[in-house]
């Protein structure tokens, strides 16, 4: 059954429920650690971070597989300063080179197929220059965020720019092997309820370390919160900061035990 909501309304609903927060501050500060960078925002959505990065003087490419989200992004102030591409990491131009690649808003978890995840990391490694940096976030499965994804905890009412009123709530079901099914329910202007289901991958710290190592990245930091907390003592996050080695043929091995952090500057 077609959604009673238009693509523009769905994008507006996403923006209404996802305002600028501490995670955005973190990602923007990371990018701004090196002025005038060439930045890839993979899974850019409606462009909240993409446009902020561009406004701070960086050259930015935003890629997302959702045409409605990109259509909304292209209409926002400053959008003309960004190159927008429909697709996944496979759509990264072969001749493109970036100094920084970011995946924000837990987009890494939406890449739930192991093969797709490996290809994504390989594509990012290919397109980053030697020494290029990668940052992304993923929820720590130890924190069990899905326990709070219940109708009672998540019910919200949003008024969209066109005057529409949307009531939303979410619920979740834990699957096997680190997957969680997330269902968002929406009611537009009191009409018939609709729902949308997605599957999120909850990769462990050790899995992320191994995946980065296999893709040729060197891990610089792994934080548990947006203020540099250790894993397990922050916001239930696994925030990955990594880079492509200067000699990309000889990536350093990433230690597999917990708690190892090098002594480089945070950004």
C-alpha positions as CSV (number, residue, x, y, z in Angstrom):
1,X,0.0,0.0,0.0
2,X,1.4,3.4,-0.9
3,X,2.3,5.7,1.9
4,X,-0.2,8.5,2.6
5,X,2.8,10.7,3.2
6,X,4.7,12.3,0.4
7,X,8.5,12.0,0.1
8,X,8.8,15.7,1.1
9,X,6.7,15.0,4.2
10,X,8.8,12.0,5.2
11,X,11.9,14.0,4.8
12,X,10.4,16.9,6.9
13,X,9.4,14.3,9.5
14,X,12.9,13.0,9.7
15,X,14.3,16.5,10.2
16,X,11.7,17.3,12.8
17,X,12.7,14.3,14.8
18,X,16.5,14.7,14.3
19,X,17.7,18.1,15.4
20,X,21.3,19.2,15.8
21,X,22.9,17.5,18.9
22,X,26.1,16.5,20.5
23,X,26.9,13.9,17.9
24,X,26.7,16.6,15.2
25,X,29.1,18.8,17.2
26,X,31.5,15.9,17.4
27,X,31.5,15.1,13.6
28,X,31.8,18.7,12.6
29,X,34.7,19.3,15.0
30,X,36.4,16.2,13.6
31,X,36.1,17.5,10.0
32,X,37.2,21.0,11.0
33,X,40.4,19.5,12.5
34,X,41.9,20.0,9.0
35,X,40.7,23.1,7.2
36,X,39.6,23.1,3.5
37,X,39.3,19.3,3.3
38,X,37.7,17.3,0.6
39,X,34.9,15.5,2.5
40,X,32.7,12.5,1.7
41,X,29.4,12.3,3.6
42,X,28.2,8.8,3.0
43,X,24.6,8.3,3.9
44,X,24.0,12.0,4.1
45,X,20.2,11.8,4.3
46,X,18.6,15.2,4.2
47,X,22.0,17.0,4.4
48,X,22.1,18.4,8.0
49,X,25.8,17.5,8.5
50,X,26.7,17.8,4.8
51,X,25.5,21.4,4.6
52,X,27.2,22.4,7.9
53,X,30.5,21.0,6.7
54,X,30.2,22.9,3.4
55,X,29.4,26.1,5.3
56,X,32.7,25.7,7.1
57,X,34.6,25.9,3.9
58,X,35.1,22.3,2.9
59,X,34.5,20.7,-0.5
60,X,31.8,18.2,0.1
61,X,30.1,15.3,-1.7
62,X,27.0,13.9,-0.2
63,X,25.8,10.4,-1.2
64,X,22.5,8.7,-0.1
65,X,20.4,5.9,-1.6
66,X,17.1,7.6,-0.7
67,X,15.9,9.9,-3.5
68,X,13.4,11.7,-1.3
69,X,16.0,12.6,1.3
70,X,18.4,13.9,-1.4
71,X,15.6,15.9,-3.0
72,X,15.0,17.6,0.4
73,X,18.7,18.2,0.8
74,X,19.0,19.8,-2.6
75,X,16.3,22.4,-1.7
76,X,18.0,23.6,1.5
77,X,20.1,26.9,1.8
78,X,23.7,26.3,0.7
79,X,22.8,23.1,-1.2
80,X,24.4,24.5,-4.4
81,X,27.8,24.2,-2.7
82,X,27.5,20.5,-2.4
83,X,27.8,17.7,-5.0
84,X,24.8,15.3,-4.3
85,X,24.9,11.7,-5.6
86,X,22.1,9.2,-5.5
87,X,23.4,5.8,-4.4
88,X,25.6,3.8,-2.0
89,X,29.4,3.7,-1.7
90,X,29.4,2.0,-5.1
91,X,28.4,5.4,-6.6
92,X,31.6,7.1,-5.4
93,X,33.3,8.3,-8.6
94,X,36.3,6.2,-9.5
95,X,38.5,9.2,-9.9
96,X,37.4,10.9,-6.6
97,X,39.8,11.5,-3.7
98,X,38.9,12.6,-0.2
99,X,40.7,13.7,2.8
100,X,37.9,12.8,5.2
101,X,34.9,10.3,5.0
102,X,32.1,10.5,7.5
103,X,29.1,8.3,8.2
104,X,26.8,9.9,10.8
105,X,23.5,9.1,12.5
106,X,24.4,5.4,12.9
107,X,24.1,4.9,9.1
108,X,26.7,2.1,9.5
109,X,24.1,0.0,11.3
110,X,21.7,0.4,8.4
111,X,24.3,-1.4,6.2
112,X,23.2,-4.7,7.7
113,X,24.6,-7.2,5.2
114,X,28.1,-8.3,5.9
115,X,29.1,-8.3,2.3
116,X,27.7,-4.8,1.7
117,X,29.5,-3.6,4.9
118,X,32.8,-5.0,3.7
119,X,32.4,-3.5,0.3
120,X,31.5,-0.1,1.9
121,X,34.7,-0.1,3.9
122,X,36.7,-1.2,0.8
123,X,35.2,1.7,-1.2
124,X,36.0,4.2,1.5
125,X,39.5,2.9,1.7
126,X,39.9,3.2,-2.1
127,X,38.7,6.8,-2.3
128,X,40.6,8.2,0.7
129,X,44.0,9.6,0.1
130,X,46.9,8.1,2.1
131,X,46.5,9.5,5.6
132,X,42.9,10.2,4.9
133,X,40.5,9.9,7.9
134,X,37.3,8.0,8.5
135,X,34.8,8.5,11.3
136,X,31.5,6.8,12.0
137,X,29.2,5.9,14.9
138,X,27.5,2.6,15.8
139,X,25.5,1.8,18.9
140,X,27.3,-0.5,21.4
141,X,25.2,-3.7,21.7
142,X,26.3,-4.0,25.3
143,X,24.2,-0.9,26.1
144,X,21.0,-2.6,24.6
145,X,19.5,0.6,23.2
146,X,16.6,-1.4,21.8
147,X,15.2,-1.9,25.3
148,X,14.1,1.7,25.1
149,X,12.6,1.5,21.6
150,X,9.0,1.0,22.8
151,X,5.8,2.8,22.1
152,X,5.7,4.2,25.6
153,X,9.2,5.6,25.4
154,X,9.1,6.9,21.8
155,X,5.7,8.3,21.1
156,X,5.9,11.8,19.6
157,X,3.7,14.3,17.8
158,X,5.3,16.5,15.1
159,X,3.8,19.4,13.1
160,X,5.4,19.6,9.7
161,X,6.1,22.8,7.7
162,X,3.0,22.2,5.5
163,X,0.8,22.1,8.6
164,X,0.4,18.3,8.7
165,X,0.4,16.6,12.1
166,X,2.1,13.3,12.4
167,X,2.1,11.0,15.4
168,X,5.0,8.5,15.5
169,X,6.3,5.7,17.7
170,X,8.7,2.8,17.3
171,X,9.1,-0.7,18.6
172,X,11.8,-3.2,18.2
173,X,12.5,-7.0,18.2
174,X,15.8,-8.5,18.8
175,X,16.9,-11.0,16.2
176,X,19.8,-13.5,16.3
177,X,23.4,-12.7,15.4
178,X,23.4,-9.1,16.4
179,X,20.4,-7.8,14.4
180,X,17.5,-5.8,15.6
181,X,14.3,-5.2,13.7
182,X,13.0,-1.6,14.1
183,X,9.5,-0.7,13.1
184,X,8.4,3.0,12.9
185,X,4.6,3.6,13.1
186,X,3.2,6.8,11.7
187,X,-0.3,8.4,11.7
188,X,-0.8,11.4,9.4
189,X,-3.5,13.8,10.4
190,X,-5.3,11.1,12.4
191,X,-5.7,8.9,9.3
192,X,-4.9,5.2,8.8
193,X,-1.7,4.0,10.5
194,X,1.3,3.0,8.4
195,X,4.5,1.4,9.4
196,X,8.1,1.0,8.0
197,X,10.4,-1.7,9.1
198,X,14.2,-1.8,8.9
199,X,16.9,-4.1,10.2
200,X,19.9,-2.7,12.1
201,X,23.2,-4.5,12.6
202,X,24.7,-4.1,16.2
203,X,28.3,-4.9,15.6
204,X,30.5,-5.5,18.7
205,X,33.7,-3.5,19.4
206,X,35.8,-6.5,18.4
207,X,33.8,-6.9,15.1
208,X,34.4,-3.3,14.2
209,X,38.1,-3.6,15.0
210,X,38.4,-6.7,12.8
211,X,36.4,-5.2,10.0
212,X,38.5,-2.1,9.9
213,X,41.7,-4.1,10.0
214,X,40.5,-6.3,7.1
215,X,39.7,-3.2,5.0
216,X,43.2,-1.8,5.5
217,X,42.4,0.9,8.0
218,X,44.4,1.8,11.2
219,X,42.2,2.5,14.2
220,X,43.2,5.7,16.0
221,X,40.4,6.0,18.7
222,X,37.3,4.2,19.7
223,X,35.1,6.2,22.0
224,X,32.0,5.4,24.0
225,X,30.5,8.9,24.1
226,X,30.5,12.3,22.3
227,X,32.9,13.8,24.8
228,X,35.7,11.3,24.4
229,X,34.5,8.8,27.1
230,X,35.9,5.3,27.2
231,X,33.7,2.5,25.6
232,X,31.2,1.4,28.2
233,X,31.2,4.7,30.1
234,X,29.7,7.2,27.7
235,X,26.5,7.3,25.7
236,X,26.3,3.6,24.7
237,X,28.2,4.4,21.5
238,X,31.1,3.0,19.5
239,X,32.6,6.0,17.8
240,X,35.3,5.0,15.4
241,X,38.1,7.3,14.3
242,X,40.5,5.6,11.8
243,X,42.8,6.5,8.9
244,X,44.2,5.0,5.7
245,X,47.9,4.4,6.3
246,X,50.4,6.4,4.4
247,X,51.6,3.1,3.0
248,X,48.2,1.6,2.3
249,X,49.8,-1.7,1.4
250,X,50.9,-2.3,4.9
251,X,48.1,-1.4,7.3
252,X,49.0,-1.7,11.0
253,X,47.3,-4.5,12.8
254,X,44.5,-3.3,15.1
255,X,44.8,-4.7,18.7
256,X,41.9,-7.0,19.5
257,X,41.6,-6.3,23.2
258,X,39.5,-3.6,24.8
259,X,40.7,-0.4,26.2
260,X,43.6,0.3,23.8
261,X,43.8,3.9,22.8
262,X,46.8,5.7,21.2
263,X,48.0,9.0,22.5
264,X,47.3,11.1,19.4
265,X,45.3,14.3,19.6
266,X,41.5,13.7,19.6
267,X,41.0,15.1,16.1
